[in-house]
Amino acid sequence: MKFVIIPDSFKGTLSSLQICKITAEKIREHFPNSEIVEIPVADGGEGSVDAFLSAVGGEKIKVKVKNPYFENMESYFGLIDGGKTAVIEMASCAGLPLVEKRPNPRLTTTYGVGELMLAAAKRGVKKIIVGLGGSATNDGGCGAAVAAGAKFYNKMGQEFIPVGGTTIDIDRIDFSELDEAFRNIEIVAMCDIDNPMYGPSGASYVFAPQKGADENCVKELDQGIKNLSKVIEKTIGKDISKIPGTGAAGAMGAGMIAFFDAKLQMGIQTVLEAVQFDQEIADADYIFTGEGKLDSQSLRGKVVMGVGKRAKQQGKKVIVITGGAEDKEIEQVYDMGVTAVIPINRLPQDFSISRQYSTENLSYTVDNILRLLK
């Protein structure tokens, strides 16, 4: 038999790598001669590069870049697909843990992300995947653009590198000297949120508070991103501010579109393409997937739905293992390709208690599923 394991993480309890490992161990116990394919899902945040490398193999390339405060640090990107594709997680050089006890989205930059992208482009890759998640920034991707060769000017005609607090000062953008290494490279940004650039549901109001912004700071940042949006529209002749996902990662989603002509794509779709999922499941008997909680959010293109829809096209059985499920919300999953939904929690316990037993509960649940299959 052939089993394909492709779970999302159970947030706050188990990583997708751990879930793959536990599930695979149980399959080997019950079906010792089976083929097992493990595909840990990356959501674009911290750990995405390692997840891709674990799923399809490749190489981790270390690069010296700038951290969120323009200080020198060592970061990395992954090379997969025989060196044709680079995978970058912006959290590796612009992530919230890197600012430690000094979070301030007025001052932080995505410059290091641009340096990683440029380093990857200069290696001759054909595609760059950038995970937008876990950022400490609110600069609309301006820092990354400067690292790649773009230039920003204020009303005095002075060139500068915009950060969250100075996006309000942007008057003109010049793309003419963007590094030629980016020509003919497909760039995809992994983005699982649909927030616009600015406004009440935009980058600053929704995400900046968790990056250290108080109420006044949020208003300033929002005005800055609104100004950036207008200058982008003036520069490229198109208003991108309402495109779903442009507010991701401090409006990095907008910057990826405007500065790098990137495509914003749901993380699971990016993963499924990268691992050639359709071919992988062609001879599979069962597909195991799951996430921490199955609810209405799951129906908006997250891992379970992405896997279910692809599997349905080939008539494959999909078993969803989850921490919990809101049954009234998820009846549609069965029409979307899911065969069964099985929560792992075995006793009526509060999450604060049950989370301590996630490993055991997952193992027991998988064991029972396999006993039934056998």
RAJO-V125552 format. One record per helix or strand of 2 or more residues. SS is the DSSP state (h for helix, s for strand). FROM is the first residue (numbers start at 1). LEN is the number of residues. Records with the same first field share a line. If there is no record, write none. Layout:
SS: FROM-LEN + FROM-LEN
//
This chain:
s: 2-4 + 35-4 + 59-8 + 72-9 + 85-5 + 127-5 + 151-3 + 159-2 + 172-3 + 186-5 + 263-3 + 286-9 + 317-9 + 340-4
h: 16-15 + 48-9 + 81-3 + 91-4 + 96-4 + 111-11 + 142-6 + 164-6 + 180-3 + 203-9 + 215-22 + 248-13 + 267-8 + 277-4 + 296-5 + 303-11 + 331-4 + 351-23
//
